[in-house]
Amino acid sequence: MSFSVQGKTAIVTGAANGIGLAIARHLADKGANVMCADVDEKTLVAELGDAPEDGNIRIFAGDLRQRLTIANLVSATIDAFEQVDILVNASRQIMPTDALDVEDTSVQMLLDQNLMTALHLSQYVAKRMIKQAESQEEGQVGSIINFSSIAANTLQPELMGYSIAASSVQQMTRSMALVLAPERIRVNAISFGSVMSGSLRAAVADNREWRDDIRRHTPLGRIAAPNELCDAVQFLAAESSSFMTGEVMVLDGGRSLLDAVTAPAH
């Protein structure tokens, strides 16, 4: 059982900051070629733009809600590294929803950003994986890793749109896993909570009370750093998880356990 990603090529979205940036750097440090994609070109260049042109990191800036941008990202990856073996859909957004406001567009926006971008990119990448594996008779062809949230299984009215999108990502993960299993492409997801993502950092920057509340409701008593998800991503990307597909791995410091404890017995 190998945890190695040496020589593999990965696309990581949301790679300009937070979790996506940590994952991109981790995979590159472990010997993978990494295409780092994000809509925030300025931050992407600031964080990763000093990588050598002949190195194992490339950057791609664009709005992945656009089909043409997705096609260009895949093409840029093939041009740079000749293949794609791993896709990490780490790009995501969080915003509040006013459930009684008929003018509120947050649900549609979150579905477009958190679900449809991951779905469309997965479709494009899967087609490429299938094509490049035509002469490969056995073994893993590719691994797709999606990001969800424990909000998919908890109730916070102000996060209704975010919860709907997170639930949809999990169902999409299971469905795509079933569709792509005959092609030897695995699809799994990580559902996280109490992790200092870029969006959470921005949200709690001026709200010490909210930060403390998250800690109080996390059995391990702290908020995890983004790099604490990296080994889990590597596990799902590598041959170490070769018989695992359609699963949603929960990394939340035990927060889901509190929901189980406080829920009615029936």
C-alpha positions as CSV (number, residue, x, y, z in Angstrom):
1,M,0.0,0.0,0.0
2,S,1.6,3.2,-1.2
3,F,0.9,6.7,0.0
4,S,3.2,8.1,-2.8
5,V,2.0,10.7,-5.3
6,Q,5.5,11.1,-6.7
7,G,5.3,11.8,-10.5
8,K,1.5,12.2,-10.5
9,T,-0.2,15.3,-11.8
10,A,-2.9,17.1,-9.7
11,I,-5.2,20.0,-10.4
12,V,-6.1,21.8,-7.2
13,T,-8.8,24.5,-7.3
14,G,-9.1,27.2,-4.7
15,A,-5.3,27.2,-4.5
16,A,-4.7,30.9,-3.8
17,N,-5.3,30.6,-0.1
18,G,-6.4,28.5,2.9
19,I,-7.1,24.9,2.4
20,G,-6.5,24.8,-1.3
21,L,-3.1,26.5,-1.0
22,A,-2.0,24.1,1.8
23,I,-3.0,21.1,-0.3
24,A,-1.3,22.4,-3.4
25,R,2.0,23.0,-1.6
26,H,1.8,19.6,0.2
27,L,1.3,17.6,-3.0
28,A,4.1,19.5,-4.7
29,D,6.4,18.8,-1.7
30,K,5.5,15.1,-2.0
31,G,6.7,15.1,-5.6
32,A,3.5,15.6,-7.5
33,N,3.1,18.0,-10.4
34,V,0.5,20.5,-9.4
35,M,-1.7,22.9,-11.4
36,C,-2.9,25.5,-8.9
37,A,-6.2,27.2,-10.1
38,D,-8.1,30.1,-8.6
39,V,-10.1,33.1,-9.7
40,D,-8.0,35.4,-7.5
41,E,-5.0,35.9,-9.8
42,K,-3.3,38.5,-7.6
43,T,-3.1,36.3,-4.6
44,L,-2.3,33.2,-6.7
45,V,0.7,35.0,-8.1
46,A,1.7,36.4,-4.7
47,E,1.7,32.9,-3.1
48,L,2.9,30.7,-5.9
49,G,4.1,32.9,-8.7
50,D,7.8,32.6,-7.8
51,A,7.8,28.9,-8.6
52,P,10.4,28.1,-11.3
53,E,9.1,27.7,-14.8
54,D,10.6,24.2,-15.1
55,G,9.4,23.2,-11.7
56,N,6.4,21.0,-10.6
57,I,4.1,23.9,-9.8
58,R,2.1,25.9,-12.3
59,I,-0.7,28.5,-11.8
60,F,-3.9,29.1,-13.7
61,A,-6.2,32.1,-13.0
62,G,-9.8,32.1,-14.2
63,D,-13.5,31.8,-13.2
64,L,-14.2,28.1,-13.2
65,R,-18.0,28.7,-13.3
66,Q,-17.4,29.2,-17.0
67,R,-17.2,26.0,-19.1
68,L,-14.5,27.5,-21.4
69,T,-12.3,28.3,-18.5
70,I,-12.6,24.7,-17.3
71,A,-11.6,23.4,-20.7
72,N,-8.7,25.8,-20.8
73,L,-7.5,24.7,-17.3
74,V,-7.5,21.1,-18.4
75,S,-5.6,21.9,-21.6
76,A,-3.1,24.0,-19.7
77,T,-2.5,21.1,-17.3
78,I,-1.9,18.7,-20.2
79,D,0.4,21.2,-22.0
80,A,2.5,21.6,-18.8
81,F,2.6,18.0,-17.5
82,E,1.1,15.8,-20.3
83,Q,-1.4,14.1,-18.0
84,V,-3.8,14.5,-15.1
85,D,-4.1,11.9,-12.3
86,I,-5.7,13.7,-9.4
87,L,-8.3,16.4,-9.1
88,V,-8.9,18.2,-5.8
89,N,-12.1,20.4,-5.9
90,A,-11.2,22.6,-3.0
91,S,-12.7,25.8,-4.4
92,R,-15.7,26.8,-2.3
93,Q,-17.6,29.8,-0.9
94,I,-19.7,30.4,2.2
95,M,-22.3,33.1,2.6
96,P,-25.5,33.6,4.7
97,T,-29.0,33.0,3.3
98,D,-32.2,34.8,4.2
99,A,-34.6,31.9,3.8
100,L,-37.7,34.2,3.7
101,D,-36.3,36.7,1.2
102,V,-37.6,35.9,-2.3
103,E,-34.8,38.2,-3.7
104,D,-32.0,36.3,-2.0
105,T,-29.7,34.7,-4.6
106,S,-27.3,33.0,-2.2
107,V,-28.6,29.4,-2.8
108,Q,-28.1,29.7,-6.5
109,M,-24.7,31.3,-6.1
110,L,-23.5,28.6,-3.7
111,L,-24.8,25.8,-5.9
112,D,-23.0,27.3,-8.9
113,Q,-19.7,27.8,-7.0
114,N,-19.6,24.8,-4.7
115,L,-21.4,22.2,-6.7
116,M,-21.6,22.9,-10.4
117,T,-17.9,24.0,-10.7
118,A,-16.8,20.8,-9.1
119,L,-19.2,18.7,-11.2
120,H,-18.2,20.2,-14.5
121,L,-14.5,20.1,-13.8
122,S,-14.8,16.5,-12.7
123,Q,-16.5,15.6,-16.0
124,Y,-13.8,17.2,-18.1
125,V,-11.0,15.7,-16.0
126,A,-12.6,12.2,-16.0
127,K,-12.8,12.2,-19.8
128,R,-9.1,13.0,-19.9
129,M,-8.3,10.3,-17.4
130,I,-10.2,7.8,-19.4
131,K,-8.5,8.8,-22.6
132,Q,-4.9,8.6,-21.2
133,A,-5.6,5.2,-19.7
134,E,-6.7,3.5,-22.9
135,S,-3.5,1.4,-22.9
136,Q,-3.5,0.9,-19.2
137,E,-5.0,-2.5,-18.5
138,E,-5.1,-2.4,-14.7
139,G,-4.5,-0.2,-11.7
140,Q,-5.9,3.2,-10.6
141,V,-6.7,5.5,-13.5
142,G,-7.4,8.6,-11.4
143,S,-8.7,10.0,-8.2
144,I,-11.2,12.9,-7.7
145,I,-11.5,14.5,-4.3
146,N,-14.4,16.9,-3.5
147,F,-14.8,19.1,-0.5
148,S,-18.0,19.3,1.5
149,S,-18.9,20.5,5.1
150,I,-20.5,19.1,8.2
151,A,-23.1,21.8,7.5
152,A,-24.6,19.1,5.1
153,N,-25.8,17.3,8.2
154,T,-26.5,20.1,10.7
155,L,-29.1,22.8,10.8
156,Q,-28.2,26.5,10.9
157,P,-31.0,28.6,9.2
158,E,-28.6,31.3,8.2
159,L,-26.5,28.8,6.4
160,M,-29.3,27.2,4.5
161,G,-27.8,27.7,1.0
162,Y,-24.3,26.5,2.2
163,S,-25.9,23.4,3.7
164,I,-27.8,22.7,0.5
165,A,-24.7,23.0,-1.6
166,A,-22.7,20.8,0.8
167,S,-25.3,18.1,0.8
168,S,-25.4,18.2,-3.0
169,V,-21.6,17.8,-3.2
170,Q,-21.8,14.7,-1.1
171,Q,-24.6,13.2,-3.3
172,M,-22.7,14.2,-6.4
173,T,-19.6,12.4,-5.0
174,R,-21.5,9.2,-4.5
175,S,-23.2,9.3,-8.0
176,M,-20.0,10.1,-9.8
177,A,-18.2,7.3,-7.9
178,L,-20.7,4.8,-9.2
179,V,-20.5,6.1,-12.8
180,L,-16.7,6.2,-12.9
181,A,-16.0,3.0,-11.0
182,P,-16.0,0.9,-14.2
183,E,-13.3,3.3,-15.6
184,R,-11.2,2.8,-12.5
185,I,-11.6,6.4,-11.4
186,R,-12.3,6.8,-7.7
187,V,-14.4,9.7,-6.3
188,N,-14.4,10.6,-2.6
189,A,-15.1,13.6,-0.5
190,I,-13.8,15.3,2.7
191,S,-16.5,16.9,4.9
192,F,-14.8,19.2,7.3
193,G,-15.6,21.5,10.2
194,S,-13.6,23.6,12.7
195,V,-10.9,24.1,10.1
196,M,-9.4,27.6,9.4
197,S,-10.3,27.9,5.8
198,G,-9.8,31.2,4.0
199,S,-13.5,31.9,4.3
200,L,-13.6,31.1,8.0
201,R,-10.6,33.2,8.7
202,A,-12.3,36.2,7.0
203,A,-15.5,35.5,8.9
204,V,-13.9,35.4,12.4
205,A,-11.2,38.0,11.9
206,D,-13.2,40.6,13.8
207,N,-15.4,38.2,15.8
208,R,-13.5,36.7,18.7
209,E,-16.8,35.5,20.2
210,W,-17.6,33.3,17.1
211,R,-14.1,31.9,17.1
212,D,-14.4,31.0,20.8
213,D,-17.8,29.5,20.1
214,I,-16.4,27.2,17.4
215,R,-13.7,26.0,19.9
216,R,-16.3,25.3,22.6
217,H,-18.3,23.2,20.2
218,T,-15.3,21.2,19.0
219,P,-14.5,18.3,21.4
220,L,-10.7,18.6,20.5
221,G,-11.0,22.2,21.7
222,R,-9.4,24.0,18.8
223,I,-9.7,25.1,15.2
224,A,-7.5,23.1,12.9
225,A,-4.9,24.6,10.6
226,P,-5.5,24.1,6.8
227,N,-2.5,21.8,6.5
228,E,-4.1,19.3,8.8
229,L,-6.3,18.2,5.9
230,C,-3.3,17.5,3.6
231,D,-2.5,14.0,4.7
232,A,-6.1,12.9,4.2
233,V,-6.1,14.3,0.7
234,Q,-2.9,12.5,-0.1
235,F,-4.4,9.3,1.3
236,L,-7.4,9.6,-1.0
237,A,-5.2,10.6,-4.0
238,A,-2.8,7.7,-3.7
239,E,-2.9,3.9,-4.1
240,S,-3.3,3.7,-0.3
241,S,-7.0,4.1,-0.8
242,S,-7.3,2.1,-4.0
243,F,-10.4,0.2,-2.8
244,M,-12.2,3.3,-1.5
245,T,-14.8,5.2,-3.6
246,G,-18.0,7.0,-2.9
247,E,-17.0,7.8,0.7
248,V,-17.3,11.0,2.6
249,M,-14.5,11.3,5.1
250,V,-15.3,13.5,8.1
251,L,-12.6,15.7,9.6
252,D,-14.1,18.0,12.2
253,G,-12.4,17.6,15.6
254,G,-15.4,15.6,16.8
255,R,-18.1,18.3,16.2
256,S,-20.4,15.7,14.6
257,L,-20.2,13.6,17.8
258,L,-21.8,16.4,19.7
259,D,-24.7,16.5,17.3
260,A,-25.1,12.7,17.8
261,V,-25.1,13.1,21.6
262,T,-27.7,15.9,21.6
263,A,-30.0,14.4,19.0
264,P,-33.1,12.5,20.2
265,A,-32.6,8.8,20.7
266,H,-35.2,7.9,18.1
